[in-house]
Amino acid sequence: MSKSLLEAFLARIYVDAQARERFLSDPTAEALRAGLSHDEIEAVKRIDQVGLELFTVSLKRKRQRQYSKHR
């Protein structure tokens, strides 16, 4: 699969709470739905789930700060 497909999948689980929830409950199924290759699926299954949650909180805070600066 293409690198951009994997990147889009990762971006989606970083910012979309429902996609992240589906991924955390069944990483293989969610990665298959996204059309990832076998190697990509194996790689995303090894994502540190605690780190993923911490990163998403960090992104959310960053977006909130940026939004409040532009208001």
HUNOR-V45288 format. One record per backbone hydrogen bond with DSSP energy under -0.5 kcal/mol. NH is the residue of the N-H (numbers start at 1). CO is the residue of the C=O. E is the energy in kcal/mol with one decimal. If there is no record, write none. Layout:
# HUNOR-V45288
NH;CO;E
NH;CO;E
This chain:
# HUNOR-V45288
5;2;-0.5
6;2;-1.6
7;3;-2.6
8;4;-2.3
9;5;-2.1
10;6;-2.6
11;7;-2.6
12;8;-2.2
13;9;-2.2
14;10;-1.7
15;11;-1.9
16;12;-2.7
17;15;-0.7
20;16;-2.6
21;17;-2.4
22;18;-2.3
23;19;-2.5
24;20;-2.9
25;21;-1.8
26;22;-2.0
30;26;-2.2
31;27;-2.4
32;28;-2.6
33;29;-2.4
34;30;-1.4
35;32;-1.5
36;31;-2.2
41;37;-2.7
42;38;-2.5
43;39;-1.9
44;40;-2.8
45;41;-2.0
46;42;-0.6
46;43;-1.1
47;44;-1.5
49;47;-0.7
52;48;-2.4
53;49;-2.1
54;50;-2.4
55;51;-2.6
56;52;-2.3
57;53;-1.9
58;54;-2.2
59;55;-2.7
60;56;-2.3
61;57;-2.4
62;58;-2.4
63;59;-2.7
64;60;-2.3
65;61;-2.5
66;62;-2.5
67;63;-2.6
68;64;-2.4
69;65;-1.6
70;66;-1.2
71;68;-0.7
